[in-house]
Amino acid sequence: MEATPRWFEHSSCHGKVPRKGLCCYLPHRLYAEYRTQAFLCYRAEGWLDTQFLPYEDENVPNQTILFGPNMLSSKLYQLCSIEDLELGKILTRPGSLFVNDLQNSNEFTKEIYGIVKRVFVLCDEDKLMKDDFQKWMIDNSPAVETKELKGVDHMAMLSDPKQLSVCLLDIALRLA
């Protein structure tokens, strides 16, 4: 896995959503403009042992972000099994905040989303994207619905895969 210097290269569903598609956003797949806001406004002490480093490619002006083991265990994987945490530590790679790309990107609007229905899935134990910030995202996004997962941290698929799967299945059955 390599660091991705541009946010549109990072998006896992970019160009893959069918015309009558459905997108479900989890906090770790934030809308581009909100992601920048979240990371830039996070208090310095909240980053713990996270490192911000320049890209090796001098032609890319962005910085990389590398979560340290304390950040992973206390803010991202705090409700996951020790095995998932340890695997997360092994697989951690530098990522991008995409600040330069996001500052120049278009705002996500109804016109840009088209007919794709959006649902925001709020994780109530997410310590990276705090509750008030998730609610701010909900208030400022054109989602048709908000679902809340109880007792789920930032890594919803690892901390409670059954609850997340039931939630996503419900969304797909009702809105697709």
C-alpha positions in Angstrom: 0.0 0.0 0.0 1.4 3.4 -0.9 0.6 6.9 0.2 -1.9 8.6 -2.2 -1.0 12.2 -2.9 -4.3 13.3 -4.4 -7.8 12.8 -2.8 -9.5 11.9 -6.1 -7.1 9.0 -6.6 -7.8 7.9 -3.0 -11.6 7.6 -3.4 -12.6 4.0 -3.5 -15.8 4.5 -5.4 -14.7 7.3 -7.7 -16.4 6.7 -11.0 -17.9 3.4 -9.9 -21.3 4.5 -8.5 -24.0 3.4 -10.9 -26.5 6.1 -12.2 -29.1 5.0 -9.7 -26.5 4.2 -7.1 -26.3 4.5 -3.3 -23.3 5.7 -1.3 -22.9 5.3 2.4 -20.3 7.4 4.0 -18.5 6.3 7.2 -16.5 8.8 9.2 -13.2 7.6 7.8 -14.4 8.3 4.3 -15.3 11.9 4.8 -16.5 14.4 2.3 -13.5 16.1 0.9 -14.0 19.6 2.3 -15.1 18.4 5.7 -12.0 16.1 6.0 -9.7 19.1 5.6 -11.7 21.0 8.2 -11.6 18.1 10.6 -7.9 17.6 10.5 -6.9 21.2 10.5 -9.1 22.1 13.5 -8.1 19.1 15.6 -6.2 20.3 18.7 -2.5 19.6 18.7 -2.6 17.4 21.8 -5.3 15.3 20.2 -2.8 14.0 17.7 -0.7 12.2 20.3 2.2 10.4 18.5 1.0 11.1 15.0 3.8 12.3 12.6 3.4 14.9 9.9 6.1 14.4 7.3 6.8 15.9 3.8 6.3 13.6 0.8 9.4 12.0 -0.7 8.4 13.5 -4.0 9.3 17.1 -3.9 6.8 17.8 -6.7 3.9 17.0 -4.3 3.4 20.0 -1.9 1.2 18.0 0.6 2.4 16.5 3.8 1.8 12.9 4.9 0.2 11.9 8.1 1.3 8.8 9.9 -0.7 7.6 13.0 1.5 6.3 15.8 0.6 3.4 18.0 -0.8 5.5 20.8 -3.1 7.3 18.4 -4.2 4.0 16.9 -5.0 2.4 20.2 -6.7 5.4 21.9 -8.6 7.1 19.1 -9.1 4.8 16.2 -9.1 1.1 17.4 -10.1 1.6 21.0 -13.1 -0.8 20.9 -11.5 -3.3 18.5 -9.8 -6.6 19.4 -6.1 -6.5 20.3 -5.5 -8.6 17.1 -7.2 -6.0 14.9 -5.2 -3.2 16.7 -1.9 -5.0 16.2 -2.7 -5.7 12.5 -3.6 -2.0 12.1 -0.2 -1.1 13.6 1.6 -3.4 11.2 -0.4 -2.1 8.1 -0.1 1.6 9.0 1.3 3.6 6.1 1.7 7.4 5.5 -1.5 9.0 4.2 -2.4 12.4 2.9 -4.5 15.2 4.4 -5.1 16.3 0.8 -5.1 19.9 1.9 -3.9 21.5 -1.4 -6.3 19.4 -3.5 -9.2 20.1 -1.2 -8.7 23.8 -1.1 -9.1 23.9 -4.8 -11.9 21.3 -5.2 -15.5 22.0 -5.8 -18.0 21.9 -3.0 -20.1 18.8 -3.0 -23.7 19.9 -3.8 -26.9 18.2 -4.9 -26.0 19.0 -8.5 -22.7 17.2 -8.1 -24.2 14.2 -6.3 -27.0 14.0 -8.8 -29.5 11.2 -7.9 -27.2 9.3 -5.6 -28.8 9.0 -2.2 -26.5 9.6 0.8 -26.7 8.4 4.3 -24.4 9.5 7.1 -23.4 6.7 9.5 -22.5 8.2 12.9 -20.3 6.2 15.2 -21.0 7.2 18.8 -17.7 6.2 20.2 -15.5 7.7 17.4 -12.7 9.6 19.3 -11.0 10.8 16.1 -14.1 12.5 14.6 -15.9 13.7 17.8 -19.6 13.7 18.1 -20.0 17.5 17.7 -17.9 17.4 14.5 -19.9 14.5 13.1 -23.1 16.4 13.8 -21.7 19.5 12.1 -20.9 17.3 9.0 -24.5 16.0 9.1 -25.9 19.6 9.3 -23.7 20.7 6.4 -24.2 17.8 4.1 -27.1 16.9 1.9 -27.6 13.4 3.3 -31.1 12.0 3.2 -30.8 10.2 6.5 -28.5 9.7 9.5 -28.0 6.3 11.1 -26.2 5.9 14.5 -24.1 3.0 15.5 -24.0 2.5 19.3 -20.8 1.4 20.9 -18.8 1.7 17.7 -15.4 3.4 17.3 -13.8 5.0 14.2 -13.1 1.5 12.7 -16.8 0.4 12.6 -16.2 -2.7 10.5 -13.7 -4.0 13.1 -15.3 -2.8 16.3 -18.8 -4.1 15.5 -19.1 -5.7 12.0 -22.5 -7.2 12.6 -24.1 -3.9 13.6 -22.5 -2.1 10.6 -23.5 -4.9 8.2 -27.1 -4.8 9.5 -27.1 -1.0 9.1 -25.7 -1.0 5.6 -28.1 -3.8 4.5 -31.1 -1.8 5.9 -29.9 1.3 3.9 -29.4 -0.7 0.7 -32.8 -2.4 0.9 -34.7 0.8 1.6 -32.9 3.3 -0.6 -31.5 1.3 -3.6 
